[in-house]
Amino acid sequence: MINAIWLALMAGGIIYAAINNKIDVVTQAAISGAESAVLLSFKLIGVMCLWLGIMKIAEKAGVIRLVARALGPLIRLLFPSVPPGHPAMGSIIMTVSANMMGLGNAATPLGIKAMQELQKLNKNADSASEAMCTLLALCTTGFTLVPATIIALRSAAGSINPSEIVGATILVSLTATCVALAADWVCRTLLYPRQRR
Amino acid sequence: MFADITEELSQLAIPAILLFIPLIGYFRKVKVYETFVEGAGEGFHTAIRIMPFLIAMLVAINIFRASGAMDFCIGVARPVLEAFGIPPDLAPLAIMRPISGTGSLGLTTEILNSFGPDSLIGKMASTILGSTDTTLYIITVYFGAVGVFKPRYSLFVGLLGDFTGFIGSIIVCRMLFG
């Protein structure tokens, strides 16, 4: 999919320029695009390092576990099909907590671990179980307390107040998470109910 | 009041994290300085690792924009989008967001550079990027890892979440910054 989009942008742009007799802008745009990507990556380094440094401390201090303990009861409510003591529950809670802390790199392996545990409970191995769909709803809406990359991006673009959008981001992503969870609940219980165990 | 709370949150979130995480770490006997440096090293590698992806995306987006093809596409959709109160320039971001993280990073950079990061549309694009995620990528990675081929309704739910994030960002930014 991403291959098709990339090709469409490249080929579409070049052909459109050719039709409109502007073929000379293509070279210029390509070169300046490549250069600005490098510049941007370098500008992102500072904030990325700062953030991942702080998050490394959080990881070693067991902050994810603290968050997980606080979120545990709420998350258990969302996964009625997972037995409370099952290892899958622990992995799910850790995944959601890591996502919340904005630990993108740490969250992915945790999420895969949770999926593997859920697969053991899945009766129909090639199709997603209810719990898997709920976990995905939580992860794809990506509720994050501090969107570090966006702050870095804004600061690189010369914003006078790069973190101004944090409040809006929290509010909107919380709403999106609630909507996704509601839709997940509707799909699970009303539209596609599976026979109970 | 609502605007005050979100403004406070924006101002306090980062100082609070910068204060409390090292404090908690210290009391839990983490070597805070050395650990910070270790994590910061990873940050360096992450920023360098995304560079090739960013180059590929920004070259393609730049060509598409400079040729006028982007404006043409936005222009075609403009009447419909404006009827619903959606700024047409955000439409490419809405399409790219669930598909590619770097692609949407590239498009947001474009928007921030051409409209300014502190413009309303720049803030909207930032909020969209921060409150949605790469749904298709996550589904591919998570389900692929365990060999699940039928995502059932989860694709719909994830995309609905992204759509809510998109529309929600426009509404909330208008209320807070408009």
Interface residues (C-beta under 8 A of the other chain):
Chain A: M1 I2 I5 W6 L9 M10 G12 G13 I14 Y16 A17 N20 K22 V25 V26 Q28 A29 A30 S32 G33 A34 S36 A37 V38 L40 S41 F42 L44 I45 M48 C49 L50 W51 L52 G53 I54 M55 K56 I57 A58 E59 K60 A61 G62 V63 L66 N105 T108 G111 I112 M115 Q116 L118 Q119 N122 A125 D126 S127 A128 M132 C133 L135 L136 A137 C139 T140 T141 G142 T144 L145 V146 P147 T149 I150 I151 L153 R154 A156 A157 G158 S159 I160 N161 P162 S163 E164 I165 V166 G167 A168 T169 I170 L171 V172 S173 T175 A176 T177 V179 A180 A183 D184 C187 R188 L191 Y192
Chain B: I5 T6 E7 E8 L9 S10 Q11 A13 I14 I17 L18 I21 P22 I24 G25 R28 V30 V32 T35 F36 V37 E38 G39 A40 G41 E42 G43 F44 T46 A47 I48 I50 M51 L54 I55 A56 M57 L58 V59 A60 I61 N62 I63 F64 R65 A66 S67 G68 A69 M70 F72 M96 I99 S100 G103 L105 G106 T108 T109 L112 N113 G116 P117 D118 G122 K123 S126 T127 L129 G130 S131 T132 D133 T134 T135 L136 I138 I139 V141 Y142 F143 A145 V146 G147 V148 F149 K150 P151 R152 Y153 S154 F156 V157 G158 L160 G161 D162 T164 G165 G168 S169 V172 C173 L176 F177
